[in-house]
Amino acid sequence: MKSIFEQVEKNINRLAEADVNWARPASAAQLRQARDGMAAIPFGKAVIPAEWLGNLHGKKVLCLAGAGGLQAPILACAGAMVTVLDLSERMLDRDREMAAQERLDIRIEHGNMCDLSRFEDSSFDIVLNPPSLFYVPDVMPVFREVYRVLKNGGRFIMIATNPIAYVCDYDAAAGCYKAVNRMPYCSADHDDQGDWVEYGHTMESYIGGQLQCGFVLTGYMESQMEDITELYFATKGEKR
Ligand SMILES: C[S@@+](CC[C@H](N)C(=O)[O-])C[C@H]1O[C@@H](n2cnc3c(N)ncnc32)[C@H](O)[C@@H]1O
């Protein structure tokens, strides 16, 4: 039987090959803007506030579970020294292609965000984590590792999905969403999910988990998409 992470990797590789929208690389306009000093990291319909990122020039940034050729090239164009770590080689291929095309020096690492042992303590100024924690059964190993690899004063910018995405299912007969699932959610508990592996974490895990690891939360924002159950949130945690 495949491990959870082998199955996730297989699922993501397949979706990257099918060119889903979250596997699309940065546009020329996004890269130009970043080179002009205005790195805009998309977050739902919004962007991560510029002050969360600060001046990226010369900063060591880990783009965690953030392959796909979007965030890492934008950060590198803004002058950051970027490492991107991801479970999916097909997603990392997008960063390889962008790095070659744009002549960017991006360090590419194939690995699991639950184990950052290849990185030394206090080695990054910023860890940026695009929506991806719904692929791990437990967020705590990730938060602990992020805290360890951040320098004092370093920032953890995490983007995640609000639990409403998992609590609600669409009831076609009633023509509306209904709150039917208890949290935390696990796709394996639902017969119709096949090989798909996904976890819905509670806000207690996302917020309480970061606080428990020692982060001081200094930023929070949300971005609502058209579908009422598609609500993203972002936090800025600082290691002090
Ligand atoms: C929805 S994509 C996010 C990246 C994308 N660039 C974006 O704009 O949102 C989620 C990413 O998390 C990665 N991922 C999932 N589980 C992971 C794990 N355990 N360790 C590292 N990366 C993981 C996937 O391979 C995928 O590239």
The ligand as a Tripos MOL2 file, in Angstrom:
@<TRIPOS>MOLECULE
LIG
   27    29     1     0     0
SMALL
NO_CHARGES

@<TRIPOS>ATOM
      1 C1         -2.3130   23.8330   -4.4290 C.3       1 LIG1
      2 S1         -0.5810   23.6320   -4.7290 S.3       1 LIG1
      3 C2          0.0430   25.2110   -4.2350 C.3       1 LIG1
      4 C3          1.1440   25.7780   -5.1080 C.3       1 LIG1
      5 C4          0.7820   26.7380   -6.1430 C.3       1 LIG1
      6 N1          1.9790   27.3570   -6.6830 N.3       1 LIG1
      7 C5         -0.2220   27.8350   -5.7680 C.2       1 LIG1
      8 O1         -0.1880   28.8490   -6.4000 O.co2     1 LIG1
      9 O2         -1.0620   27.7370   -4.8990 O.co2     1 LIG1
     10 C6         -0.1010   22.6370   -3.3550 C.3       1 LIG1
     11 C7          1.3450   22.1990   -3.4460 C.3       1 LIG1
     12 O3          1.6810   21.5270   -2.2230 O.3       1 LIG1
     13 C8          2.5440   20.4550   -2.5540 C.3       1 LIG1
     14 N2          2.5380   19.4860   -1.4530 N.ar      1 LIG1
     15 C9          1.5030   18.7140   -1.0160 C.ar      1 LIG1
     16 N3          1.8850   17.9720    0.0400 N.ar      1 LIG1
     17 C10         3.1870   18.2610    0.2780 C.ar      1 LIG1
     18 C11         4.1230   17.8310    1.2510 C.ar      1 LIG1
     19 N4          3.8120   16.9370    2.1930 N.pl3     1 LIG1
     20 N5          5.3690   18.3590    1.2090 N.ar      1 LIG1
     21 C12         5.7210   19.2500    0.2530 C.ar      1 LIG1
     22 N6          4.8650   19.7000   -0.6960 N.ar      1 LIG1
     23 C13         3.5990   19.2290   -0.6820 C.ar      1 LIG1
     24 C14         1.9740   19.9210   -3.8500 C.3       1 LIG1
     25 O4          2.8880   19.1050   -4.5450 O.3       1 LIG1
     26 C15         1.6190   21.2160   -4.5800 C.3       1 LIG1
     27 O5          2.6830   21.6640   -5.3610 O.3       1 LIG1
@<TRIPOS>BOND
     1     1     2 1
     2     2     3 1
     3     2    10 1
     4     3     4 1
     5     4     5 1
     6     5     6 1
     7     5     7 1
     8     7     8 2
     9     7     9 1
    10    10    11 1
    11    11    12 1
    12    11    26 1
    13    12    13 1
    14    13    14 1
    15    13    24 1
    16    14    15 ar
    17    14    23 ar
    18    15    16 ar
    19    16    17 ar
    20    17    18 ar
    21    17    23 ar
    22    18    19 1
    23    18    20 ar
    24    20    21 ar
    25    21    22 ar
    26    22    23 ar
    27    24    25 1
    28    24    26 1
    29    26    27 1
@<TRIPOS>SUBSTRUCTURE
     1 LIG1         1 GROUP 0 **** ****
